[in-house]
Amino acid sequence: MRHLYLVPLFLALLAAVFAIEAGVPDTEALIRQVETRYNGARTLSVNFVETYNLLGHKRPPETGVLTLRKQGKMRWDYSRPQGKLFISDGKSVFLYTAADNRVEKVSLRDTEDMRAPLAFLLGRLDMKKEFQDFATRQDDSGGGTWLSASARNDKLPFKSIEMLIAPGGSIRQLRVTGRDESLLSYTFEDEKLNIPVNDASFHFVIPTGAEVVNAVEFQGGGEQR
């Protein structure tokens, strides 16, 4: 009986051994690796493919280049659809659609857009502050390790995330599940850290004649309406 307290410890060690044999990195080590990579960067540029699905209704894939800069600044330049632009200057968020010549503006703290939290990927990434219930699994194709977690509180515009982490700590895929059960997914390629980025890139200039809407929130990851 006096040795029963060793049982939980033995089971934990056994689980860790099985995880190592299966090629799944320790969750704590994986989190530290991601945080170290992105918290040590001042700028980031990466090509993305974005897909959005709400209750079986899929939006055509969208592509472009994402640029981030400390602190909280981001720019999504879309090549498909051409002329779509999403910018955060650290205080406000702007969504521009050239096809409608329309601008939606909202405070960064008030936005429901699921892209907005990515602005804080650089410099202030503290995954345990934002998320809980972490779990890992190896990618079936051998591309890295999937790290999943749920939002720590209901103030965030999403309820869970799942990201594919490459061996070097870079995020290759990201899946964000919204509170409306929507799924916003990204595939990232050609990531570049600490490249020169002009601060003017995050200053949005309203195009001539554009309709400006001070939106309360953006629906479903900035889906066009």
C-alpha positions as CSV (number, residue, x, y, z in Angstrom):
1,M,0.0,0.0,0.0
2,R,2.8,2.4,0.8
3,H,4.0,2.2,-2.8
4,L,0.6,3.1,-4.4
5,Y,1.6,6.7,-4.7
6,L,4.2,5.6,-7.3
7,V,1.5,4.4,-9.7
8,P,0.6,7.8,-11.1
9,L,4.2,8.6,-11.6
10,F,4.9,5.3,-13.3
11,L,1.9,5.8,-15.7
12,A,3.1,9.3,-16.5
13,L,6.6,8.1,-17.3
14,L,5.2,5.2,-19.4
15,A,3.0,7.7,-21.4
16,A,6.1,9.9,-22.0
17,V,8.1,6.8,-23.2
18,F,5.3,5.8,-25.6
19,A,5.2,9.4,-26.9
20,I,8.9,9.5,-27.6
21,E,8.8,6.2,-29.3
22,A,6.0,7.4,-31.5
23,G,8.0,10.4,-32.5
24,V,5.7,12.9,-30.8
25,P,7.7,15.8,-29.2
26,D,7.0,16.7,-25.6
27,T,4.1,19.2,-25.5
28,E,6.0,21.6,-23.2
29,A,9.1,21.5,-25.4
30,L,7.0,22.1,-28.5
31,I,5.3,25.1,-27.0
32,R,8.7,26.6,-25.9
33,Q,10.1,26.0,-29.4
34,V,7.2,27.9,-31.1
35,E,7.4,30.8,-28.6
36,T,11.1,31.1,-28.9
37,R,11.0,31.2,-32.7
38,Y,8.4,33.9,-33.0
39,N,9.1,36.0,-29.8
40,G,12.6,36.4,-31.1
41,A,11.5,37.8,-34.4
42,R,10.8,41.5,-35.2
43,T,9.2,40.9,-38.6
44,L,7.7,38.0,-40.5
45,S,6.6,37.4,-44.1
46,V,4.9,34.3,-45.4
47,N,2.8,33.1,-48.3
48,F,-0.6,31.8,-47.3
49,V,-3.6,29.9,-48.7
50,E,-6.8,30.7,-46.8
51,T,-10.0,28.6,-46.7
52,Y,-13.2,29.3,-44.8
53,N,-16.1,26.9,-44.1
54,L,-19.3,27.7,-42.2
55,L,-21.7,24.8,-41.7
56,G,-20.7,23.1,-44.9
57,H,-20.7,26.3,-47.0
58,K,-17.2,26.7,-48.4
59,R,-15.7,29.9,-49.7
60,P,-13.3,29.6,-52.6
61,P,-9.6,29.4,-51.5
62,E,-7.9,32.8,-51.2
63,T,-4.2,33.4,-51.5
64,G,-1.6,36.1,-50.7
65,V,1.2,37.3,-48.5
66,L,1.0,38.0,-44.8
67,T,3.4,40.5,-43.2
68,L,3.7,40.9,-39.4
69,R,5.7,43.4,-37.4
70,K,6.0,44.1,-33.7
71,Q,3.8,45.1,-32.0
72,G,0.4,44.0,-33.3
73,K,0.9,45.2,-36.8
74,M,-0.1,43.0,-39.7
75,R,-0.9,43.2,-43.4
76,W,-2.7,40.6,-45.6
77,D,-2.2,41.3,-49.3
78,Y,-4.5,39.1,-51.3
79,S,-3.6,38.1,-54.8
80,R,-6.9,36.1,-55.0
81,P,-9.2,37.8,-54.9
82,Q,-7.2,40.6,-56.3
83,G,-7.4,43.9,-54.5
84,K,-8.5,42.5,-51.1
85,L,-6.5,44.0,-48.2
86,F,-6.6,43.4,-44.5
87,I,-4.5,45.7,-42.3
88,S,-3.9,46.2,-38.6
89,D,-1.9,49.2,-37.5
90,G,-1.9,48.0,-33.9
91,K,-4.9,50.0,-32.9
92,S,-7.5,49.6,-35.7
93,V,-8.3,47.0,-38.3
94,F,-9.2,47.8,-41.9
95,L,-10.7,45.4,-44.5
96,Y,-10.7,46.7,-48.0
97,T,-12.4,45.0,-51.0
98,A,-11.5,46.6,-54.3
99,A,-14.4,45.0,-56.1
100,D,-16.8,47.0,-54.0
101,N,-14.4,49.9,-53.2
102,R,-15.5,49.4,-49.6
103,V,-13.6,49.8,-46.4
104,E,-14.6,48.3,-43.1
105,K,-13.0,49.7,-40.0
106,V,-13.1,48.6,-36.4
107,S,-11.0,48.9,-33.2
108,L,-8.5,46.0,-32.8
109,R,-9.7,45.3,-29.3
110,D,-13.3,45.1,-30.5
111,T,-12.9,43.0,-33.7
112,E,-14.3,39.5,-34.0
113,D,-12.2,38.7,-37.0
114,M,-10.2,35.5,-36.4
115,R,-7.2,36.8,-38.2
116,A,-6.6,39.6,-35.6
117,P,-5.0,37.4,-32.9
118,L,-2.3,36.5,-35.3
119,A,-1.0,40.1,-35.0
120,F,0.4,39.1,-31.6
121,L,2.3,36.1,-32.9
122,L,5.5,38.3,-32.8
123,G,6.9,39.5,-29.5
124,R,4.1,38.6,-27.0
125,L,3.3,35.0,-27.7
126,D,2.4,33.3,-24.5
127,M,0.4,30.2,-25.5
128,K,-0.5,29.1,-22.0
129,K,-2.0,32.6,-21.3
130,E,-4.4,32.3,-24.2
131,F,-5.0,28.6,-24.5
132,Q,-5.5,25.4,-22.4
133,D,-6.1,21.7,-22.9
134,F,-3.0,21.2,-25.1
135,A,-2.6,18.0,-27.0
136,T,-0.1,16.8,-29.7
137,R,-0.1,14.2,-32.4
138,Q,2.2,13.3,-35.2
139,D,1.3,14.4,-38.7
140,D,0.3,11.4,-40.9
141,S,2.5,12.7,-43.8
142,G,5.5,13.2,-41.6
143,G,5.4,17.0,-42.0
144,G,5.8,17.7,-38.3
145,T,3.6,17.7,-35.1
146,W,0.0,18.9,-34.7
147,L,-0.5,21.0,-31.6
148,S,-4.1,21.6,-30.6
149,A,-5.6,23.7,-27.8
150,S,-8.8,25.4,-26.7
151,A,-9.3,29.1,-25.8
152,R,-8.8,29.9,-22.2
153,N,-11.7,32.3,-22.0
154,D,-14.8,33.1,-24.1
155,K,-13.5,36.7,-24.9
156,L,-11.5,35.4,-27.8
157,P,-13.4,35.2,-31.1
158,F,-12.5,31.5,-31.5
159,K,-12.9,28.5,-29.3
160,S,-10.0,26.3,-30.4
161,I,-6.9,26.1,-32.6
162,E,-4.8,23.4,-34.2
163,M,-1.4,24.1,-35.8
164,L,1.1,22.0,-37.6
165,I,4.6,22.7,-36.3
166,A,7.6,21.8,-38.5
167,P,10.7,20.4,-36.9
168,G,12.3,23.9,-36.8
169,G,9.4,25.3,-34.9
170,S,7.7,27.2,-37.7
171,I,3.9,27.0,-38.2
172,R,3.0,25.3,-41.5
173,Q,-0.7,25.0,-41.1
174,L,-3.3,26.7,-38.8
175,R,-6.9,25.8,-38.2
176,V,-9.1,28.1,-36.2
177,T,-12.6,27.0,-35.1
178,G,-14.9,29.9,-34.3
179,R,-17.7,30.0,-31.8
180,D,-20.2,29.7,-34.6
181,E,-18.5,26.4,-35.6
182,S,-16.9,28.1,-38.6
183,L,-13.4,26.8,-39.7
184,L,-10.7,29.2,-40.9
185,S,-7.7,27.3,-42.2
186,Y,-4.3,28.5,-43.4
187,T,-1.4,26.8,-45.2
188,F,1.9,28.8,-44.9
189,E,4.9,28.6,-47.1
190,D,8.2,30.4,-47.6
191,E,8.3,31.9,-44.1
192,K,11.0,34.7,-43.7
193,L,11.9,36.2,-40.4
194,N,13.5,39.6,-39.6
195,I,13.3,40.9,-43.2
196,P,13.2,44.7,-43.7
197,V,9.6,46.0,-43.5
198,N,8.6,49.6,-43.9
199,D,6.3,50.8,-41.1
200,A,4.3,52.7,-43.8
201,S,3.1,49.3,-45.0
202,F,0.7,49.2,-42.0
203,H,-0.7,52.6,-42.5
204,F,-4.0,52.3,-44.4
205,V,-4.9,55.1,-46.8
206,I,-8.6,55.2,-47.7
207,P,-9.0,55.0,-51.6
208,T,-10.7,57.9,-53.3
209,G,-14.5,57.5,-53.4
210,A,-14.5,54.4,-51.2
211,E,-17.5,53.6,-48.9
212,V,-16.3,53.6,-45.3
213,V,-18.2,51.5,-42.7
214,N,-17.3,51.7,-39.1
215,A,-18.1,48.1,-38.4
216,V,-18.9,46.8,-34.9
217,E,-17.4,43.4,-35.9
218,F,-16.3,41.4,-38.9
219,Q,-18.2,38.2,-39.5
220,G,-16.5,34.9,-40.1
221,G,-12.9,35.8,-40.5
222,G,-13.6,38.9,-42.7
223,E,-15.8,37.1,-45.2
224,Q,-17.0,39.4,-48.0
225,R,-20.6,40.5,-47.7
